[in-house]
Amino acid sequence: MLEVSGLTKRFGGFTAVGNVSFRVEEGEILGLIGPNGSGKSTTFNLIAGLHAPSEGSVRFQGAELGGSTPAAICHRGIARTFQIPRPFRKLSLLDNVALAAFYGHGGHPARGEAYRMAREALELVQLPSVPEARVDGLGAAGLKKLELARALATQPKLLLADESLGGLDEAEMEQAAEMLAMIRRERGITIVWVEHIMGVLMRVVDRCIVLDHGEVIAEGSPDAVAHDARVIEVYLGTDAAEVQQTVAGRAH
């Protein structure tokens, strides 16, 4: 579904992402992981059109995306969430998501259809879809759900989920991870998930790509990545045993 080849992004003399290549198969959940500053969010920004690549290509369902605008990429069927949600706080939850449906969907739906898609997305993430429900009062978990609903309202084929667990407690993290798995299961949406909370991510993803200093250092199943010597050295460190135990528990 998605093929990233030789992707490179330079900011002046600094190379944030260097020669990154990977593929995403339709229907899978791919984890994109690595230490802070490893290039994960920059890679997302290149795929989603917030930055233009310095070199390399991004192909979605065979079509080149590199250099396209974020709106054009969204209309093709790629939606993303952001690490820090920024909803329109003076609008209701329903209006927030309806805006995403109206402007993010490539078919330019009528007002009634946009609100239908918005209600469907809010119900999927277990947020109220009544017009009276407001953004004020939502905690961290609620804001993450609203961010996800706005992305889903664009009717994506591929979802780029950026730090969906940040700021959540343990129970909320488990719920958020299950929600991503449910979205793949019930809606057939392919997911690339950037996350730094490894234990939860490793129980959900099919494969992992590990970045360090803007380069791919490992790729494979959660078990293979959790036991990779270089990944342990530059990223997992003393948490390696816990992550390995989590992956082992997944098989049971």
C-alpha positions as CSV (number, residue, x, y, z in Angstrom):
1,M,0.0,0.0,0.0
2,L,2.8,2.4,0.9
3,E,6.4,2.3,-0.3
4,V,9.0,4.7,1.1
5,S,12.3,4.6,-0.9
6,G,15.5,6.4,-0.1
7,L,13.6,9.1,1.8
8,T,15.9,11.9,3.0
9,K,15.2,15.3,4.6
10,R,17.8,18.0,5.3
11,F,17.3,21.1,7.2
12,G,20.2,23.3,6.3
13,G,23.3,21.1,7.1
14,F,21.3,18.8,9.4
15,T,20.0,15.5,8.0
16,A,16.9,14.6,10.0
17,V,16.1,11.5,7.9
18,G,18.6,9.8,5.7
19,N,17.9,7.2,3.1
20,V,14.9,5.6,4.8
21,S,13.2,2.8,3.0
22,F,10.3,0.5,4.0
23,R,7.0,-0.9,2.8
24,V,3.6,-1.1,4.4
25,E,1.3,-3.9,3.3
26,E,-2.4,-3.4,3.1
27,G,-4.2,-4.4,6.3
28,E,-1.2,-4.4,8.7
29,I,-0.3,-2.4,11.7
30,L,3.3,-1.2,11.4
31,G,5.1,0.2,14.4
32,L,7.6,3.0,13.7
33,I,9.8,3.3,16.8
34,G,13.1,4.7,18.0
35,P,14.6,7.1,20.6
36,N,13.8,10.8,20.8
37,G,15.2,12.6,17.8
38,S,15.5,9.5,15.7
39,G,13.4,10.9,12.8
40,K,10.0,9.3,13.4
41,S,7.9,12.4,13.3
42,T,9.9,13.9,10.4
43,T,9.2,10.7,8.5
44,F,5.5,11.1,9.2
45,N,5.6,14.7,8.1
46,L,7.2,13.7,4.8
47,I,4.6,11.0,4.1
48,A,1.7,13.4,5.1
49,G,3.1,16.3,3.0
50,L,4.0,18.7,5.8
51,H,7.6,18.6,4.5
52,A,8.8,18.0,0.9
53,P,11.5,15.3,0.7
54,S,15.1,16.4,-0.1
55,E,15.6,13.1,-1.9
56,G,13.7,9.8,-2.3
57,S,10.1,9.0,-2.9
58,V,6.8,8.1,-1.2
59,R,4.4,6.0,-3.2
60,F,0.9,5.3,-2.1
61,Q,-1.0,2.6,-4.0
62,G,1.5,3.1,-6.8
63,A,1.2,6.9,-7.1
64,E,4.0,9.2,-6.1
65,L,3.2,11.6,-3.2
66,G,6.5,13.4,-2.7
67,G,5.9,17.2,-2.9
68,S,2.1,16.9,-2.8
69,T,0.2,19.1,-0.4
70,P,-1.3,17.7,2.9
71,A,-4.8,18.3,1.6
72,A,-4.1,16.3,-1.6
73,I,-2.5,13.5,0.3
74,C,-5.5,13.4,2.7
75,H,-7.9,13.3,-0.3
76,R,-6.0,10.3,-1.6
77,G,-6.7,8.4,1.5
78,I,-4.0,9.0,4.1
79,A,-5.0,10.6,7.4
80,R,-2.8,11.4,10.4
81,T,-3.2,12.3,14.0
82,F,-0.9,14.7,15.8
83,Q,1.0,14.1,19.0
84,I,-0.5,17.2,20.6
85,P,-4.3,17.5,19.8
86,R,-5.4,21.0,18.8
87,P,-9.2,21.0,18.4
88,F,-11.4,24.0,17.7
89,R,-12.3,24.6,21.4
90,K,-15.3,26.9,20.6
91,L,-16.9,24.2,18.5
92,S,-18.7,21.1,19.6
93,L,-17.2,17.6,19.3
94,L,-19.6,17.0,16.4
95,D,-18.7,20.2,14.6
96,N,-14.9,19.5,15.0
97,V,-15.2,16.1,13.4
98,A,-17.7,17.3,10.7
99,L,-15.2,19.9,9.6
100,A,-12.6,17.1,9.1
101,A,-15.2,15.0,7.1
102,F,-16.1,18.0,4.9
103,Y,-12.6,19.3,4.1
104,G,-10.6,16.1,4.5
105,H,-12.7,13.8,2.4
106,G,-11.8,13.9,-1.3
107,G,-15.4,13.6,-2.4
108,H,-16.6,16.9,-1.0
109,P,-19.6,15.5,0.8
110,A,-22.8,17.4,1.4
111,R,-23.4,18.9,4.8
112,G,-25.7,16.1,5.9
113,E,-23.3,13.4,4.7
114,A,-20.3,15.1,6.5
115,Y,-22.3,15.1,9.8
116,R,-23.3,11.5,9.3
117,M,-19.6,10.5,8.9
118,A,-18.7,12.6,11.9
119,R,-21.3,10.9,14.1
120,E,-20.0,7.5,12.9
121,A,-16.4,8.4,13.7
122,L,-17.3,9.7,17.2
123,E,-19.3,6.6,18.0
124,L,-16.4,4.4,16.8
125,V,-14.0,6.1,19.3
126,Q,-16.7,6.1,22.1
127,L,-17.2,9.9,22.3
128,P,-20.7,11.5,22.4
129,S,-22.0,12.6,19.0
130,V,-24.8,14.8,20.3
131,P,-24.6,18.5,19.3
132,E,-24.3,19.6,22.9
133,A,-21.1,17.7,23.7
134,R,-18.2,20.2,24.0
135,V,-14.4,20.0,23.9
136,D,-14.1,21.7,27.3
137,G,-13.8,19.1,30.0
138,L,-12.2,16.4,27.8
139,G,-9.1,15.0,29.5
140,A,-6.0,13.7,27.8
141,A,-7.7,10.4,26.7
142,G,-10.8,12.3,25.4
143,L,-8.6,14.7,23.3
144,K,-6.7,11.8,21.8
145,K,-10.0,10.1,20.9
146,L,-11.3,13.3,19.3
147,E,-8.0,13.6,17.3
148,L,-8.5,10.0,16.1
149,A,-12.2,10.7,15.2
150,R,-11.2,13.7,13.1
151,A,-8.7,11.5,11.2
152,L,-11.3,8.7,10.7
153,A,-13.9,11.1,9.4
154,T,-11.8,11.7,6.3
155,Q,-12.4,8.0,5.4
156,P,-8.8,7.0,5.2
157,K,-7.3,3.9,3.8
158,L,-4.1,4.5,5.7
159,L,-3.9,6.0,9.2
160,L,-0.7,7.6,10.5
161,A,-1.0,7.5,14.3
162,D,1.5,9.8,16.1
163,E,2.1,9.1,19.8
164,S,-1.5,8.0,20.5
165,L,-0.5,7.0,24.1
166,G,1.2,10.1,25.3
167,G,-0.2,11.6,28.5
168,L,-2.5,8.6,29.2
169,D,-2.5,6.5,32.3
170,E,-2.1,2.7,32.1
171,A,-5.8,1.8,31.7
172,E,-6.2,4.6,29.0
173,M,-3.2,3.3,27.1
174,E,-4.6,-0.2,27.0
175,Q,-7.9,1.2,25.7
176,A,-6.2,3.4,23.1
177,A,-4.2,0.4,21.8
178,E,-7.2,-1.8,21.6
179,M,-9.0,1.0,19.7
180,L,-6.3,1.1,17.0
181,A,-6.6,-2.7,16.7
182,M,-10.4,-2.5,16.5
183,I,-10.1,0.2,13.8
184,R,-8.0,-2.2,11.7
185,R,-10.2,-5.1,12.5
186,E,-13.6,-3.4,11.8
187,R,-12.8,-0.8,9.3
188,G,-9.9,-2.5,7.4
189,I,-7.7,0.6,7.8
190,T,-4.0,0.1,7.5
191,I,-2.0,1.8,10.3
192,V,1.5,3.1,10.8
193,W,1.9,3.9,14.5
194,V,4.7,6.0,15.9
195,E,5.1,5.4,19.6
196,H,7.7,5.5,22.4
197,I,5.7,3.4,24.9
198,M,7.0,0.1,23.8
199,G,5.2,-2.4,26.0
200,V,1.7,-1.6,24.7
201,L,2.7,-1.1,21.1
202,M,4.5,-4.5,20.9
203,R,1.3,-6.3,21.7
204,V,-0.6,-4.8,18.8
205,V,1.7,-4.3,15.8
206,D,2.5,-6.9,13.2
207,R,6.0,-5.5,12.3
208,C,8.4,-2.8,13.6
209,I,10.7,-0.4,11.9
210,V,13.4,1.1,14.2
211,L,15.0,4.4,13.5
212,D,18.1,5.9,15.0
213,H,19.6,9.3,14.0
214,G,17.3,9.3,11.0
215,E,18.3,5.9,9.7
216,V,16.7,2.4,9.7
217,I,18.6,0.2,12.1
218,A,16.2,-2.8,12.4
219,E,13.1,-4.2,10.8
220,G,11.0,-7.3,11.6
221,S,8.6,-8.9,13.9
222,P,8.2,-7.5,17.4
223,D,10.1,-10.5,18.8
224,A,13.0,-10.1,16.4
225,V,13.2,-6.4,17.1
226,A,13.0,-6.8,20.8
227,H,16.0,-9.2,20.7
228,D,18.1,-7.2,18.2
229,A,21.4,-6.3,19.8
230,R,21.6,-2.8,18.2
231,V,18.1,-1.9,19.2
232,I,18.8,-2.9,22.8
233,E,22.0,-0.8,22.8
234,V,20.6,2.4,21.3
235,Y,16.9,2.3,22.4
236,L,15.6,-0.4,24.8
237,G,18.5,-0.5,27.2
238,T,17.4,-1.7,30.7
239,D,13.8,-2.1,29.5
240,A,14.8,-4.8,27.0
241,A,13.9,-7.7,29.3
242,E,10.4,-6.2,30.1
243,V,9.7,-5.6,26.4
244,Q,10.8,-9.1,25.5
245,Q,8.6,-10.5,28.2
246,T,5.6,-8.5,26.8
247,V,6.3,-9.9,23.3
248,A,6.6,-13.4,24.6
249,G,3.2,-13.0,26.4
250,R,1.6,-11.9,23.2
251,A,2.0,-15.4,21.7
252,H,-0.1,-16.8,24.5
